[in-house]
Amino acid sequence: MPLSLEKTPSSLWILTDGKAGDVAQCRGVAEALGAPFEERQVAPRAPFSWFMPFGPIDLRERETCPGSPIAPPYPDIVIASGRRTVAYLRRVKRLSGGRTFTVFLKDPRTGPDAADLIWVPEHDKLRGRNVLVTPTSPHRFSAAKLAELRRQQAADIDSLLRPRVAVLVGGDSRHHRFSEDDQSRLLNGLRELAHTSNVHFMITASRRTPAGLAYGLAGLAKSGDHLYWTGEEPNPYGLFLSKADAIIATADSTNMIGEATATGKPVHVFEPGGGHDKITRFLGTLRRLGVIHPFPGPLKTTTYEPIDATPAIVQRILSDFSAFRQNQNNAQMGQPGHVNAGT
């Protein structure tokens, strides 16, 4: 019997090693696809983890083992991210008899044959016929979601006088370090902006934020009519984005900056010590587009067409998935394939 020629998937997996940034990107794409999905998490032990992304997978996580993250039945599509998932994604492809369409977000570091479709941000160098490139990363904050959040009542935020500025603070990472001088520069820049432009901040930090900087941000919030999220639920991050007139974000998180660009509001970027060529290229692209501005610096009011990579990624997945199913059906019926949908 020929395979179904459905153009949209009926089942999805998200496959990650649990890193928050990878999970957020995968969820954004999966939710936009609109099909039911389940999240599966790999956790390879040493020495298997030492050889990732090349493999082999951890023998304890083989498909026949209890609690395996790649146990069947296999879905129409798997969306994976993170180097530890690459070998697992290849194994799912083989175990499904090639029927599962595989998607990898970001550079798998093993070349374009790692998945049927690979998405990379423009600042990564991987290219290929099955590689989709966009300026920013996928996320969960679609135009419709932001509009819904703007309409939502939030008394503490709505009572703030305008202009309201969302302050999105990351922290130390592989490529950036917030020295004491950096922390002082950021805090002093915020104080100066509050004094000169009478702005009201909506501040959120992360688990990576240095303790001294978090303490300073909390103190700044208490010193004026500002908000500081202390980590309790619900997380107001989306509300901060949607209700902000401008955004300040730290350069250690390209995800955070990409989410900010979905608002169409001016984005001001604070660069702590360190950096990486890829991040420099990413910021350079957004700077050329007139989207980001340096911080500390004056508050900008110019807007731009929101940048959202998620719809483009979803459209490409659906297009390639449909062609993939058509190729499979042609092969099953003994007909030559007429379309090419990746590897």
C-alpha positions in Angstrom: 0.0 0.0 0.0 1.4 3.4 -0.9 2.5 5.7 1.9 0.1 8.5 2.9 0.9 11.7 1.1 0.2 14.0 4.0 1.7 17.4 3.7 1.7 18.0 7.5 3.1 15.7 10.2 0.8 13.9 12.6 3.5 13.1 15.2 6.7 14.9 16.3 9.5 14.3 18.7 11.8 17.0 20.2 15.2 15.4 20.9 17.7 17.4 23.1 20.0 16.9 26.0 17.9 19.3 28.1 19.8 22.5 27.5 17.3 25.3 28.0 18.3 27.2 24.8 18.0 24.1 22.6 14.7 23.1 24.1 13.2 26.6 23.6 14.2 26.6 19.9 12.8 23.1 19.3 9.6 23.9 21.1 9.1 27.1 19.1 9.3 25.2 15.8 7.2 22.2 17.1 4.4 24.5 18.4 4.3 26.4 15.1 4.0 23.1 13.1 0.8 22.5 15.1 1.2 18.7 15.5 1.2 16.8 18.8 4.7 16.4 20.0 6.6 14.8 22.8 10.0 15.7 24.3 12.7 13.2 24.7 16.0 13.8 26.4 19.4 12.0 25.8 21.9 11.7 28.6 25.0 9.8 27.3 27.5 8.9 30.0 31.3 9.0 29.6 33.0 7.7 27.6 30.2 7.9 25.0 29.7 11.6 25.6 33.4 12.2 24.8 32.8 11.1 21.2 29.7 13.2 20.5 28.5 14.3 18.0 30.0 11.3 16.1 28.8 8.5 18.3 28.1 5.8 19.1 25.1 6.3 21.4 25.3 5.3 25.0 24.5 1.5 25.1 22.2 2.1 28.1 20.0 4.3 25.9 19.6 1.9 23.0 16.0 1.6 21.7 15.5 -1.8 23.5 16.5 -0.5 26.9 13.9 0.5 29.5 13.4 4.3 29.4 15.3 4.7 26.1 14.9 8.2 24.6 14.7 6.6 21.2 12.3 3.8 21.8 9.7 3.2 19.1 7.1 3.9 17.6 8.9 6.5 15.5 7.2 9.7 14.6 6.8 11.5 11.3 9.4 14.1 12.2 12.1 14.4 14.8 13.5 17.9 15.6 16.8 17.7 17.4 19.4 20.2 18.7 22.6 19.9 20.6 25.7 17.9 19.7 24.9 15.0 22.0 21.8 14.2 20.0 23.4 13.9 16.5 24.2 10.2 16.8 20.8 9.5 18.3 19.1 11.3 15.4 21.0 9.2 12.9 20.0 6.0 14.7 16.3 7.0 14.7 16.6 7.6 11.0 18.0 4.1 10.4 15.6 2.3 12.9 12.6 3.9 11.3 13.6 2.4 8.0 14.2 5.9 6.7 10.6 6.9 7.1 11.2 9.5 9.8 12.0 13.0 8.5 14.9 14.4 10.5 15.5 18.1 11.3 18.5 19.5 13.2 18.7 23.0 14.5 22.2 24.6 14.5 25.4 23.2 13.1 25.6 19.5 14.0 29.4 19.7 13.4 29.3 16.5 11.3 28.3 18.1 8.0 25.1 18.5 6.1 24.4 14.8 6.0 23.5 14.7 9.7 19.7 15.3 8.9 17.2 15.6 6.1 17.0 19.4 6.9 19.4 21.5 8.9 18.7 25.1 10.1 21.6 27.3 11.0 21.8 31.0 11.8 23.6 33.2 9.3 26.7 33.6 11.5 27.4 29.8 11.3 29.3 28.7 8.2 27.6 25.4 7.3 25.9 25.5 3.9 24.4 22.9 1.7 21.3 22.1 -0.4 19.5 20.9 2.7 20.7 23.7 4.9 18.3 26.6 5.6 19.9 29.9 6.8 18.2 32.8 8.6 19.6 35.9 10.4 18.1 34.9 13.8 17.0 31.8 15.7 13.6 30.1 16.1 11.6 30.8 19.2 8.1 30.7 20.7 7.2 34.4 20.4 5.3 34.6 17.2 3.5 37.8 16.2 0.2 36.3 17.3 1.7 35.2 20.6 3.1 38.7 21.3 -0.2 40.3 20.3 -2.0 38.0 22.8 0.5 38.9 25.5 0.1 42.6 24.9 -3.7 42.3 25.4 -3.2 40.3 28.6 -3.7 42.3 31.8 -0.7 42.5 34.1 -1.3 45.1 36.8 2.3 45.5 37.9 3.5 46.0 34.3 0.5 48.0 33.0 0.9 50.5 35.9 4.4 51.4 34.8 4.7 54.8 33.1 6.1 54.8 29.6 8.6 54.4 28.2 9.0 50.8 29.5 12.3 49.1 28.8 12.7 45.3 29.1 16.2 44.5 30.4 17.2 40.9 29.6 20.4 40.0 31.4 22.3 36.7 30.8 25.6 36.0 32.4 28.9 34.2 32.2 29.2 31.7 29.3 31.8 29.9 27.3 32.6 33.1 25.4 31.7 35.9 27.7 32.6 36.9 31.3 31.0 39.7 33.3 33.9 41.2 35.1 33.3 43.6 38.0 34.0 46.5 35.5 31.4 45.1 33.1 28.8 44.8 35.9 29.5 48.4 37.0 29.3 49.6 33.4 25.9 47.9 32.8 24.4 49.1 36.1 25.7 52.7 35.7 24.3 52.7 32.1 20.9 51.7 33.4 21.0 54.3 36.2 22.0 57.0 33.7 19.2 56.0 31.3 16.6 56.0 34.1 17.8 59.5 35.1 18.0 61.1 31.7 15.1 59.5 29.9 12.7 58.8 32.8 12.4 55.1 31.6 10.9 52.4 33.7 12.7 49.0 33.6 11.3 45.5 33.5 14.4 43.5 34.5 14.9 39.7 34.2 18.2 37.9 35.0 19.2 34.3 34.5 20.8 31.4 36.4 24.1 32.5 34.8 23.9 36.1 36.1 26.8 36.8 38.6 25.5 37.2 42.1 26.8 40.7 42.5 25.2 41.8 39.3 21.8 40.2 40.3 22.0 42.0 43.6 22.7 45.3 41.9 19.8 44.8 39.4 17.5 44.1 42.3 18.7 47.2 44.2 18.2 49.3 41.1 14.6 48.1 40.8 13.9 49.0 44.4 15.4 52.4 44.0 12.7 53.5 41.5 9.5 52.5 39.8 10.9 49.4 38.1 10.2 45.7 38.1 12.7 42.9 38.8 11.8 39.2 38.3 13.1 37.2 41.2 12.5 33.8 39.7 9.1 32.9 41.0 6.4 31.6 38.7 4.8 32.7 36.5 7.7 33.9 34.4 6.9 37.3 33.0 9.6 37.2 30.2 7.0 37.1 27.4 5.0 39.9 28.9 8.2 42.0 29.3 8.9 41.5 25.6 5.4 42.3 24.4 4.8 45.3 26.5 8.2 47.0 26.1 8.8 50.1 24.1 12.5 49.2 23.8 14.7 46.3 24.9 18.2 46.1 26.4 19.8 42.6 26.1 23.3 41.2 26.9 25.4 39.8 24.0 26.1 36.5 25.6 22.8 35.1 24.4 22.0 35.1 20.7 18.7 33.4 21.5 17.7 36.3 23.8 18.6 38.9 21.2 16.7 37.0 18.5 13.6 36.9 20.6 13.9 40.6 21.1 14.0 41.3 17.4 10.6 39.6 16.9 9.0 42.6 18.6 10.1 45.2 16.1 11.2 47.4 19.0 14.6 49.0 19.3 17.1 46.5 20.8 20.1 47.8 22.7 23.0 45.4 23.2 25.4 45.4 26.1 28.6 43.5 25.3 30.6 42.1 28.3 34.2 41.0 28.1 35.1 38.2 25.7 33.2 37.3 22.6 33.4 35.0 19.6 33.6 35.5 15.8 30.2 33.9 15.3 28.6 36.3 17.8 30.4 39.2 16.2 29.0 38.2 12.8 25.5 37.8 14.2 25.6 41.3 15.8 27.1 42.8 12.7 24.2 41.5 10.6 21.6 43.0 12.9 23.5 46.2 13.2 23.5 46.6 9.4 19.8 46.0 9.4 19.4 48.9 11.8 17.9 46.6 14.4 20.4 46.8 17.3 22.2 49.7 19.0 25.0 49.8 21.5 24.4 50.0 25.3 25.2 52.1 27.3 23.9 54.7 24.9 20.8 56.8 24.3 17.4 55.2 24.0 16.4 54.7 20.4 12.8 55.0 19.2 13.1 53.8 15.6 11.2 50.6 14.8 11.7 48.0 12.1 9.8 45.0 10.5 9.9 42.3 13.2 12.4 39.5 12.4 11.1 36.0 13.1 12.9 33.0 11.7 10.3 30.4 13.0 7.7 30.8 10.1 10.4 30.4 7.5 11.8 27.3 9.2 8.3 25.8 9.5 7.5 26.5 5.9 10.7 24.8 4.8 10.0 21.8 7.0 6.5 21.3 5.6 7.7 21.7 2.0 10.5 19.3 2.4 8.4 16.8 4.4 5.8 16.8 1.7 8.5 16.1 -1.0 10.1 13.5 1.3 6.8 11.6 1.5 6.2 11.9 -2.3 9.7 10.5 -2.9 9.0 7.6 -0.6 5.7 6.9 -2.2 7.2 7.0 -5.7 10.0 4.6 -4.5 7.4 2.2 -3.1 5.4 2.2 -6.3 8.6 1.7 -8.4 8.5 5.1 -9.9 11.4 7.5 -10.2 11.5 10.3 -7.7 10.7 13.7 -9.0 11.7 15.9 -6.1 14.7 16.1 -3.8 14.2 16.7 -0.1 17.6 16.5 1.5 19.6 13.5 2.4 
